[in-house]
Amino acid sequence: MQVSGIQVAAATVMLGLIPAVCAAQVREPIPIREQTAGLLPQAKVPHQVARLTAFAEVPGAGIVTAGIEREGDRLIYSFGLKVAGHDGIDQVQIDARSGQVLCAEYNIEWDQEDVIAWIANPEVIAGARYRLAAAIDTALAQVPDGHMVGIKLRVQPSRRVYTFDIEVSEGPAVKRVSINADNGAVISVEELR
């Protein structure tokens, strides 16, 4: 059997993730919280497999919250993951019947020099076609005299959305601006508080 370079690269990446995943599991024995009793036995995907999928979405993270809930006719695992040394909690939702990642929401950090720090899987970053810097400019143009207090990238099978939380200079309000990460279109501007 001949092995391609892509197969070797994929195996190398997966082998590299195994120690981090195993270490995270040992550190984080967070039980699955059921929204209502009896949901866990209805899952076709074991919670251990769903945990591994969540770890793969946010490499190097530890699980801080874990649950299973029903949304409409879907049964969904929800995991909150935190990478040591970084602010915020990333969220991953997994279909408990198929194992498909339904949604992943990644925090995006920046420092004093506006250097962006992605914690997400690098493939996720490459999938967002609209540059983050341009999206930041678009979001700030929606809220004149505001300043950025939070940035996230929400990834679903059908689309990617940047969400920007912008504190308004006048008054104690924060506005959330959502922008399509594929084409830069403003999806919504809403007041949070």
SULUR-V776936 format. One record per backbone hydrogen bond with DSSP energy under -1.0 kcal/mol. NH is the residue of the N-H (numbers start at 1). CO is the residue of the C=O. If there is no record, write none. Layout:
# SULUR-V776936
<<NH CO> <NH CO>>
This chain:
# SULUR-V776936
<<8 4> <9 5> <10 6> <11 7> <12 8> <13 9> <14 10> <15 11> <16 12> <17 13> <18 14> <21 17> <22 18> <23 19> <24 20> <25 21> <26 22> <27 23> <28 24> <30 28> <33 66> <35 68> <39 36> <42 39> <43 40> <44 96> <45 96> <50 46> <51 47> <52 48> <53 49> <54 50> <55 51> <56 52> <57 53> <58 54> <61 58> <62 82> <64 80> <65 80> <67 78> <68 33> <69 76> <71 74> <74 71> <76 69> <77 94> <78 67> <79 92> <80 65> <81 90> <82 62> <86 83> <90 81> <91 105> <92 79> <93 103> <94 77> <95 100> <96 75> <99 95> <102 93> <103 93> <104 155> <105 91> <106 153> <108 151> <109 117> <111 115> <114 111> <117 109> <121 57> <124 121> <125 121> <126 122> <127 123> <128 125> <130 181> <135 131> <136 132> <137 133> <138 134> <139 135> <140 136> <141 137> <146 143> <147 167> <149 165> <150 165> <152 163> <153 106> <154 161> <155 104> <156 159> <161 154> <162 179> <163 152> <164 177> <165 150> <166 175> <167 147> <168 173> <175 166> <176 190> <177 164> <178 188> <179 162> <180 185> <181 160> <184 180> <187 178> <188 178> <190 176> <192 174>>
